Amino acid sequence: MTAARILPLADCPGHAATLARWHHEHWGHFYDPADWDLAIATAELRDHATRRGRPTTLVALDGDRLLGSVSLVDEDAPELNDVGDAWLASLYVRPEARGQGLGARLVRECVALAAREGVRRLWLFTPEHASFYAALGWRPAGSATLRGVPVQLMDILPA
Ligand SMILES: CC(C)(COP(=O)(O)OP(=O)(O)OC[C@H]1O[C@@H](n2cnc3c(N)ncnc32)[C@H](O)[C@@H]1OP(=O)(O)O)[C@@H](O)C(=O)NCCC(=O)NCCS
């Protein structure tokens, strides 16, 4: 288990640009560039850094070193807006920090934040990590295809 701290991006807004780059490199292919590109990703995270409630982002830090993040948002993929109105999104741990329990901690902190925010049902979609989320209490809740990629929908009741 890593000794990393998990805190709101609002406490360290200078990390927004780096996070946006990581996120866009990893997930850019899921989105129409007209809907989500690096500039939009950066603007969204700078906006998240202005508040501690949804839509917002939590980050993991070792000292001042950025290790990862997770976001709690109102919408993720526009095609899934009819599915739910509260989403865990953009879970990311930098490669050299993986396998130490940090991803699981970020997910739990995001669910706890959703509970404090009064979210009754929290959603996510994942192309390949359903078993990771299932081990943390998330339930399979259907499937979808985003820009040709099959994804699993999952949900959890935070409160
Ligand atoms: C997915 C990701 C966040 C996991 O982060 P991590 O810090 O390595 O995860 P953890 O160390 O907390 O792993 C927790 C548990 O899940 C397991 N696990 C990790 N990745 C997994 C996967 N892809 N599938 C199944 N189990 C997985 C670990 O073995 C560990 O199990 P254990 O508790 O029995 O030891 C990380 O690999 C990542 O950032 N990937 C790129 C971005 C991404 O795909 N994000 C998810 C989008 S849906």
The ligand as an SDF file (V2000), in Angstrom:
LIG
                    3D

 48 50  0  0  0  0  0  0  0  0999 V2000
   -6.7140    0.5420  -13.8950 C   0  0  0  0  0  0  0  0  0  0  0  0
   -5.7040    1.2660  -12.9950 C   0  0  0  0  0  0  0  0  0  0  0  0
   -6.2990    2.5850  -12.5170 C   0  0  0  0  0  0  0  0  0  0  0  0
   -5.4240    0.3600  -11.7800 C   0  0  0  0  0  0  0  0  0  0  0  0
   -4.5760    1.1000  -10.9100 O   0  0  0  0  0  0  0  0  0  0  0  0
   -3.6260    0.3440   -9.8580 P   0  0  0  0  0  0  0  0  0  0  0  0
   -3.1220    1.3870   -8.9370 O   0  0  0  0  0  0  0  0  0  0  0  0
   -2.6350   -0.4790  -10.5790 O   0  0  0  0  0  0  0  0  0  0  0  0
   -4.6880   -0.6060   -9.1560 O   0  0  0  0  0  0  0  0  0  0  0  0
   -4.5210   -1.2870   -7.7210 P   0  0  0  0  0  0  0  0  0  0  0  0
   -3.0760   -1.4660   -7.4200 O   0  0  0  0  0  0  0  0  0  0  0  0
   -5.3400   -0.5120   -6.7540 O   0  0  0  0  0  0  0  0  0  0  0  0
   -5.2180   -2.6860   -7.9610 O   0  0  0  0  0  0  0  0  0  0  0  0
   -6.2010   -3.1250   -7.0750 C   0  0  0  0  0  0  0  0  0  0  0  0
   -6.5090   -4.5490   -7.3800 C   0  0  0  0  0  0  0  0  0  0  0  0
   -7.0200   -4.6590   -8.7140 O   0  0  0  0  0  0  0  0  0  0  0  0
   -6.2110   -5.5380   -9.4680 C   0  0  0  0  0  0  0  0  0  0  0  0
   -6.1800   -5.0030  -10.7990 N   0  0  0  0  0  0  0  0  0  0  0  0
   -5.4660   -3.9440  -11.2440 C   0  0  0  0  0  0  0  0  0  0  0  0
   -5.7040   -3.7530  -12.5610 N   0  0  0  0  0  0  0  0  0  0  0  0
   -6.6090   -4.7110  -12.9220 C   0  0  0  0  0  0  0  0  0  0  0  0
   -7.2520   -5.0610  -14.1370 C   0  0  0  0  0  0  0  0  0  0  0  0
   -7.0180   -4.4030  -15.2760 N   0  0  0  0  0  0  0  0  0  0  0  0
   -8.1360   -6.0900  -14.1430 N   0  0  0  0  0  0  0  0  0  0  0  0
   -8.3750   -6.7920  -13.0080 C   0  0  0  0  0  0  0  0  0  0  0  0
   -7.7890   -6.5110  -11.8290 N   0  0  0  0  0  0  0  0  0  0  0  0
   -6.9160   -5.4940  -11.7940 C   0  0  0  0  0  0  0  0  0  0  0  0
   -4.8760   -5.5490   -8.7850 C   0  0  0  0  0  0  0  0  0  0  0  0
   -4.1880   -6.7590   -9.0450 O   0  0  0  0  0  0  0  0  0  0  0  0
   -5.2900   -5.4530   -7.3370 C   0  0  0  0  0  0  0  0  0  0  0  0
   -5.7400   -6.6970   -6.8550 O   0  0  0  0  0  0  0  0  0  0  0  0
   -5.3840   -7.1670   -5.3650 P   0  0  0  0  0  0  0  0  0  0  0  0
   -6.0430   -6.1540   -4.4620 O   0  0  0  0  0  0  0  0  0  0  0  0
   -5.9880   -8.5320   -5.2770 O   0  0  0  0  0  0  0  0  0  0  0  0
   -3.8960   -7.1290   -5.2880 O   0  0  0  0  0  0  0  0  0  0  0  0
   -4.3620    1.5110  -13.7460 C   0  0  0  0  0  0  0  0  0  0  0  0
   -3.9260    0.3060  -14.3220 O   0  0  0  0  0  0  0  0  0  0  0  0
   -4.4540    2.5600  -14.8510 C   0  0  0  0  0  0  0  0  0  0  0  0
   -4.3550    3.7640  -14.5890 O   0  0  0  0  0  0  0  0  0  0  0  0
   -4.6630    2.1090  -16.1040 N   0  0  0  0  0  0  0  0  0  0  0  0
   -4.7460    3.0580  -17.2320 C   0  0  0  0  0  0  0  0  0  0  0  0
   -6.0460    3.8680  -17.1710 C   0  0  0  0  0  0  0  0  0  0  0  0
   -7.2690    2.9820  -17.0920 C   0  0  0  0  0  0  0  0  0  0  0  0
   -7.3960    1.9980  -17.8080 O   0  0  0  0  0  0  0  0  0  0  0  0
   -8.1810    3.3860  -16.1930 N   0  0  0  0  0  0  0  0  0  0  0  0
   -9.4400    2.6840  -15.9860 C   0  0  0  0  0  0  0  0  0  0  0  0
  -10.4360    3.1950  -16.9390 C   0  0  0  0  0  0  0  0  0  0  0  0
  -11.9760    2.3080  -16.8330 S   0  0  0  0  0  0  0  0  0  0  0  0
  1  2  1  0
  2  3  1  0
  2  4  1  0
  2 36  1  0
  4  5  1  0
  5  6  1  0
  6  7  2  0
  6  8  1  0
  6  9  1  0
  9 10  1  0
 10 11  2  0
 10 12  1  0
 10 13  1  0
 13 14  1  0
 14 15  1  0
 15 16  1  0
 15 30  1  0
 16 17  1  0
 17 18  1  0
 17 28  1  0
 18 19  1  0
 18 27  1  0
 19 20  2  0
 20 21  1  0
 21 22  1  0
 21 27  2  0
 22 23  1  0
 22 24  2  0
 24 25  1  0
 25 26  2  0
 26 27  1  0
 28 29  1  0
 28 30  1  0
 30 31  1  0
 31 32  1  0
 32 33  2  0
 32 34  1  0
 32 35  1  0
 36 37  1  0
 36 38  1  0
 38 39  2  0
 38 40  1  0
 40 41  1  0
 41 42  1  0
 42 43  1  0
 43 44  2  0
 43 45  1  0
 45 46  1  0
 46 47  1  0
 47 48  1  0
M  END
$$$$
